Amino acid sequence: RALYYNGFEQGFNLTLEPWWTSDSNAPWERTSEEAASGVFSIRSPDLRNEELTPGESNVTFTTDPSWDAGALHFSAFLAVDEPFDRLTIFVDGESRGDGGFTENPDGFEEGKLNLSPGEHQITFRYQFNPNELNTFPPQSAERIGTIFLDDIYFVPAGITAPTQASDPTTIAPTSTPDDAVYYDGFEQGTFPESDDEWSTKGDLPWELTTQEVNSGVFSIRSPQLPRALRTGESNVTFSTNPAWGKGSIHYSVYSAVQVPHDDFRIFVDDILRGQGPNTVNTTGFEEQELQLPPGTKEVTFAYRLNPFDLDSLPPAQPGRIDAVFLDDVYFVPS
């Protein structure tokens, strides 16, 4: 069914690989250090240095121009962490953020990129010290400063309407989506007093807003934490109904934050399940989802100001407005 597959078991010679290119001065390389399957994967180079000189290295996969619409699947293992280093994924030069991947000491996770027909260039970029800091905060024990990729394959979509790779995968429901047992677009204007599934806490509460919306008139947003706090945090939590059973929570998020100024993380029952986008997203809302087991689950969206308690911060990226916006939250049983 797949038109292409590479698990790197036969080697990774960039001079002989028509599909792949990498930076000549710091190329990605094949390794047996970690693998999603088999023995081998490819990994980003080690760009760490005592002077904290920023660096980056790309590896690019180019699809065949004869391929129809479809999806590129891949397995990634991130042993990186902001603000030390970062993964950014690009499709035809357009940033797709970190692809929803976070530092994961447990190993590989699967990712997917929907692509329209024709040739596309998918670039995985590793950056060391992307914010050009002069000093680093303490490092986690799991961080080894690299990204591993394995099991790359392309599956055609058949007659399914393609999603343009540069477009955010958003929806704008005006009522409860099909098969959903719960939906909140915050259009009743009652958050949080009359929204029983929601609670908010921290230095200041999340609030209803008309500033940015995915659909309708209202969304909710993280608060504007005063700079006098130096560091701060505010959470909003959605609690599922145990009668819903197993399923997935869908939500649209617009993250206008930037590490190390501030960041955005998602927890399920106090366990980190994701973060970001933690670079300013100029394209607006993106739809994300989390798979949840049966029973009551608490899904917490956490905003932090100056999360690493730095004395000085680099210049902020244009478009950063110190906030995360949530809209169109719904639950679909599986």
Legacy VTK file of the C-alpha trace (Angstrom):
# vtk DataFile Version 3.0
C-alpha trace
ASCII
DATASET POLYDATA
POINTS 334 float
0.000 0.000 0.000
2.846 2.403 0.773
4.572 3.912 -2.274
7.823 4.442 -0.368
9.406 3.072 2.817
12.812 3.530 4.431
13.827 2.058 7.764
17.510 2.774 6.989
18.433 -0.898 7.367
20.159 -0.882 3.955
22.261 2.194 4.714
21.982 5.973 4.397
24.414 7.243 1.778
23.423 10.797 0.870
25.338 10.633 -2.418
23.261 7.618 -3.482
19.894 8.563 -1.946
17.761 10.446 -4.511
15.060 11.109 -1.915
17.238 12.596 0.831
19.562 15.591 1.306
21.304 16.973 4.390
23.635 19.814 5.334
27.123 19.094 4.054
28.901 20.794 6.969
26.894 18.975 9.678
24.903 16.164 8.033
22.495 13.769 9.659
23.844 10.207 9.835
22.766 6.609 10.236
23.028 5.186 13.763
22.272 2.051 15.754
22.005 4.066 18.987
18.183 4.129 18.843
15.676 2.580 16.408
11.884 2.392 16.180
12.220 -0.960 14.371
15.114 -3.047 13.141
18.629 -1.911 14.046
19.150 1.497 12.425
17.675 4.998 12.296
19.094 8.396 11.323
20.022 11.117 13.811
20.900 14.797 13.914
24.547 15.716 14.589
25.851 16.747 18.003
26.115 20.555 17.850
26.634 21.166 21.563
29.564 23.344 22.590
30.791 25.067 25.745
30.517 28.530 24.150
26.784 27.898 23.460
27.291 28.965 19.850
23.954 28.432 18.054
23.868 25.889 15.247
21.423 23.962 13.112
21.289 20.968 10.772
18.576 19.908 8.317
17.613 16.651 6.685
15.115 16.853 3.797
12.933 14.205 2.178
11.597 15.023 -1.316
8.461 13.270 -2.525
8.047 11.964 -6.062
6.236 14.499 -8.313
4.051 11.674 -9.688
2.566 10.863 -6.272
-1.038 11.800 -5.621
-2.297 13.330 -2.377
-1.412 11.318 0.695
0.371 11.274 4.027
4.028 10.995 4.980
4.393 8.910 8.139
7.496 8.873 10.316
8.703 7.863 13.785
10.624 10.427 15.826
12.470 10.219 19.129
13.220 13.630 20.643
16.004 13.785 23.203
15.921 17.590 23.027
14.287 20.265 25.153
13.710 24.020 24.984
15.602 26.300 25.466
18.629 24.050 24.788
17.574 22.741 21.390
14.538 22.358 19.166
12.888 20.403 16.353
11.072 22.333 13.612
9.360 20.650 10.665
8.925 22.438 7.329
6.872 21.546 4.257
8.016 23.431 1.163
9.663 26.043 3.370
6.533 26.628 5.487
6.937 25.898 9.195
4.719 23.188 10.666
6.083 23.819 14.166
7.335 20.884 16.222
4.724 18.504 14.803
3.274 18.011 18.274
6.394 16.190 19.443
7.956 16.889 22.833
10.991 15.645 24.717
10.168 11.973 25.208
12.466 9.827 27.371
10.280 6.775 26.576
11.323 6.574 22.933
9.785 6.951 19.492
6.389 8.459 18.639
4.637 8.327 15.279
3.945 11.471 13.257
2.039 12.201 10.060
1.995 15.044 7.522
-0.866 15.356 5.015
0.368 16.391 1.573
-1.306 17.572 -1.614
-0.379 16.004 -5.012
3.022 16.614 -6.565
6.560 17.138 -5.321
7.077 18.374 -1.754
10.158 18.927 0.383
9.770 17.889 4.034
12.592 19.247 6.174
13.402 18.222 9.753
15.521 20.947 11.359
17.524 20.471 14.560
18.687 23.675 16.275
21.090 24.043 19.179
20.521 27.119 21.384
17.821 28.474 19.031
17.161 31.519 21.242
20.864 32.488 21.353
21.055 32.461 25.152
24.294 33.265 26.949
23.577 30.857 29.808
21.408 27.742 30.133
19.169 26.672 33.027
19.784 23.215 34.571
19.344 20.383 32.051
17.157 17.286 32.386
18.902 13.947 32.694
17.102 12.588 29.587
18.336 15.287 27.212
21.126 13.995 24.984
20.841 16.705 22.360
19.681 14.854 19.257
16.666 13.801 17.170
16.224 10.283 15.785
14.047 9.485 12.732
12.977 6.044 11.564
10.349 4.195 9.475
9.559 6.860 6.884
6.770 5.890 4.493
4.254 7.527 2.143
0.657 6.287 1.807
-1.604 7.686 -0.948
-4.957 9.112 0.092
-6.936 7.702 -2.831
-10.021 9.797 -3.509
-9.896 11.599 -0.149
-9.796 15.356 -0.630
-6.212 16.523 0.046
-5.237 18.936 2.780
-2.748 21.558 1.629
0.451 21.077 3.585
0.794 24.780 4.341
-2.750 25.099 5.739
-3.515 24.535 9.433
-5.828 21.572 9.969
-8.641 23.541 11.584
-12.403 23.149 11.713
-15.072 25.639 12.653
-18.135 23.806 13.987
-21.208 25.921 14.684
-22.893 23.161 16.687
-22.019 19.804 18.190
-19.878 17.908 15.593
-21.083 14.520 14.383
-20.506 11.682 16.900
-19.429 14.125 19.643
-21.030 13.729 23.077
-19.792 17.140 24.230
-19.021 20.443 22.529
-18.161 23.913 23.842
-17.395 26.868 21.585
-17.883 29.218 24.560
-20.658 31.034 22.683
-22.924 31.107 25.747
-20.510 33.587 27.309
-20.717 31.835 30.682
-17.107 30.648 31.137
-16.126 29.650 33.749
-19.037 30.250 36.166
-21.635 28.032 34.427
-19.335 25.640 32.542
-19.295 22.668 34.927
-16.600 20.774 32.988
-14.117 23.646 33.281
-12.012 25.108 36.106
-9.132 27.580 36.126
-6.447 28.437 38.651
-3.031 30.041 38.953
-1.698 33.555 39.409
-4.679 34.780 37.365
-7.582 32.824 35.777
-8.176 32.102 32.101
-10.940 34.302 30.700
-13.556 34.631 27.978
-12.433 36.773 25.016
-13.419 37.993 21.551
-9.805 38.856 20.655
-9.127 35.675 18.625
-11.659 32.952 17.711
-11.697 29.801 15.612
-15.469 30.025 15.079
-18.316 32.142 16.379
-17.607 35.166 18.594
-15.908 33.839 21.730
-12.926 31.743 22.786
-11.014 31.498 26.079
-7.482 32.765 26.614
-4.677 32.653 29.152
-4.400 35.817 31.267
-1.998 38.702 30.739
0.341 38.030 33.651
2.009 41.198 34.989
5.741 41.506 34.397
6.174 42.291 38.073
5.638 38.601 38.781
8.898 37.778 36.913
7.572 34.193 36.519
3.992 33.015 36.637
1.560 30.289 35.625
-2.120 29.929 34.826
-3.998 26.706 34.069
-7.402 25.812 32.673
-8.660 22.251 33.184
-11.339 20.279 31.362
-12.765 17.247 33.219
-14.318 14.450 31.192
-17.500 12.620 32.190
-16.855 8.973 33.226
-19.983 7.959 31.293
-18.328 8.982 28.003
-15.928 6.033 27.988
-12.788 5.902 25.863
-12.355 8.488 23.128
-10.560 11.625 22.038
-10.771 15.263 23.027
-10.441 17.689 20.124
-9.623 21.374 20.517
-8.463 24.324 18.439
-5.511 26.258 19.825
-3.818 29.492 18.812
-0.457 29.733 20.569
1.077 33.219 20.411
3.914 32.435 22.837
7.665 32.060 22.419
10.200 30.148 24.486
11.978 31.320 26.620
9.569 34.265 27.186
6.620 31.953 27.850
5.388 28.489 26.927
2.313 26.250 26.611
1.969 22.661 27.846
-0.823 20.058 27.999
-1.269 17.540 30.835
-3.635 14.605 31.347
-4.037 13.702 35.022
-0.830 15.673 35.777
1.200 13.724 33.172
2.747 15.816 30.396
1.168 14.832 27.062
2.347 17.620 24.797
3.471 21.191 24.423
3.375 24.026 21.978
3.497 25.274 19.417
6.014 27.260 21.493
7.065 29.498 18.643
4.699 32.227 17.514
2.083 30.749 15.172
1.203 33.404 12.602
-1.276 31.163 10.753
-3.910 31.164 13.511
-5.740 28.265 15.141
-4.679 24.630 14.747
-6.784 21.605 15.642
-5.196 19.086 17.995
-6.492 15.967 19.695
-5.630 13.692 22.609
-6.620 10.044 22.948
-8.061 9.317 26.404
-8.823 6.029 28.216
-12.172 5.442 29.968
-13.044 7.217 33.196
-12.800 10.766 34.489
-9.730 12.505 33.060
-8.438 15.991 33.776
-6.968 17.682 30.721
-4.989 20.754 31.771
-3.786 23.508 29.462
-0.922 25.336 31.183
0.539 28.742 30.303
3.822 29.851 31.928
5.536 33.238 31.911
9.374 33.134 31.874
9.331 29.382 32.641
13.118 29.140 33.114
13.289 32.165 35.473
15.893 33.900 33.309
17.362 37.263 34.318
17.414 38.535 30.733
15.457 37.497 27.659
16.244 37.709 23.933
14.164 39.963 21.660
10.621 38.686 21.181
9.483 37.378 17.807
6.978 39.593 15.927
3.421 38.406 16.538
3.967 37.287 20.123
1.084 38.502 22.299
1.765 36.576 25.534
-1.326 34.385 25.258
-2.806 31.022 24.322
-6.360 30.865 22.922
-8.648 27.770 23.024
-11.867 27.242 21.075
-14.172 24.494 19.775
-13.523 21.806 22.370
-15.355 18.512 21.843
-15.197 14.852 22.846
-15.745 11.915 20.459
-16.111 8.386 21.887
-14.205 5.590 20.157
LINES 1 335
334 0 1 2 3 4 5 6 7 8 9 10 11 12 13 14 15 16 17 18 19 20 21 22 23 24 25 26 27 28 29 30 31 32 33 34 35 36 37 38 39 40 41 42 43 44 45 46 47 48 49 50 51 52 53 54 55 56 57 58 59 60 61 62 63 64 65 66 67 68 69 70 71 72 73 74 75 76 77 78 79 80 81 82 83 84 85 86 87 88 89 90 91 92 93 94 95 96 97 98 99 100 101 102 103 104 105 106 107 108 109 110 111 112 113 114 115 116 117 118 119 120 121 122 123 124 125 126 127 128 129 130 131 132 133 134 135 136 137 138 139 140 141 142 143 144 145 146 147 148 149 150 151 152 153 154 155 156 157 158 159 160 161 162 163 164 165 166 167 168 169 170 171 172 173 174 175 176 177 178 179 180 181 182 183 184 185 186 187 188 189 190 191 192 193 194 195 196 197 198 199 200 201 202 203 204 205 206 207 208 209 210 211 212 213 214 215 216 217 218 219 220 221 222 223 224 225 226 227 228 229 230 231 232 233 234 235 236 237 238 239 240 241 242 243 244 245 246 247 248 249 250 251 252 253 254 255 256 257 258 259 260 261 262 263 264 265 266 267 268 269 270 271 272 273 274 275 276 277 278 279 280 281 282 283 284 285 286 287 288 289 290 291 292 293 294 295 296 297 298 299 300 301 302 303 304 305 306 307 308 309 310 311 312 313 314 315 316 317 318 319 320 321 322 323 324 325 326 327 328 329 330 331 332 333
